[in-house]
Amino acid sequence: MIGFIRCELFIGEPQSLKEKRSIMKRLTVTLRQRYNVSVAETAYQDLWQRAELSLCVVSSHKKGAEAVLTRALAHIDSETAVERTVTNWEWL
């Protein structure tokens, strides 16, 4: 089972693309290391207060994939620098 999430983020802190990239880099590295998910910034790279992250996990059961992705989303929600606005789940 493949679980895929696309979520849009509002980032209120950065005053430049450089600051946004720093925040996004820290977040993506943490998600990869702690939750063993594939993660990439997939849209809005040229906007400094908006981002789209895509996360993907492969598991033998949907329940396992869902648990990993739910924990990853909880981590995103706990980050004070970003606010999750839209989240779309897909199962393949």
N, C-alpha and C positions, 0 to 999 in steps of 0.2 A: 504494500500500500504506500502510495506517495501522497504526502500532505503538502499543500502549497498555500502560502498566505502572502497576500499583497496588502501592505498597509501604508497609508499616507500619514505623514507626520508634519506637525507644525513645530517649528523651532524658533522660540522667541528670543533667545539670547544673542545669537550672532549678529554682528554688524558688518560682516563681510563673508564672501565665499570661503576664505581661508579659515575663519572661525567655524563655519558650518562643517567644512571638511574634517576639521579636528574632532568635532563632536561625533560626526557620523563614523569616522574611523574608529574611535574609541568604542562606540556602540557595536559596530559590526564585529570587531575583534573579540569583544566580550561574549557576544552571542555565539560566535563560532567555538570559542574555547569552553564555555560553560555548558552549552546545550547541544553541541555537536550537530549544528544545523548548517546548511548552506545558506549564505545570506549575501545579498548584493543591493546596492543602491541602484534602482532601475529607472528612475525618472526624476525630473526636476533638478538635475545637476547644476543648472545655470541660475537657479533661484536660491537666495540665501536664507529664506525662512520656511522653505517647504522641501520635503523629501518624500520619496517612495522607497520603501524597503520590501524586498521579496525574500521570503524564507521558505526553505524546502527541507523535508526530512523523509527518509525512506525507512519503513518498518514492516515487519511481517504481519502486523495487525493494525487496524485503524485506531484502536484504542491507545496503543503505544505511541503512534505518531501524533495523535491528538494531544496526549499528555505532554509530550516534548514541546509541541508548538504552543500550548497553553502556558507552559512555564516561561517560554521565550517571550511571549506577549506580556506576561506579568512583569518580566524584567524591563521590557520597553516602557511599560506603564509606570514603573518605579523610578525611571530616569527623570530627574527634574528638568533637564534641558530640553526634553521633547514632549509633545502631546500627540497621542495617536488620535486621528480624526476619522478615518475610514478604514475598515478592515474587510477583506474578501477572502474567504476560504475556498479551496478547491481540492477535490480528491481524485486521484488518477489510479 
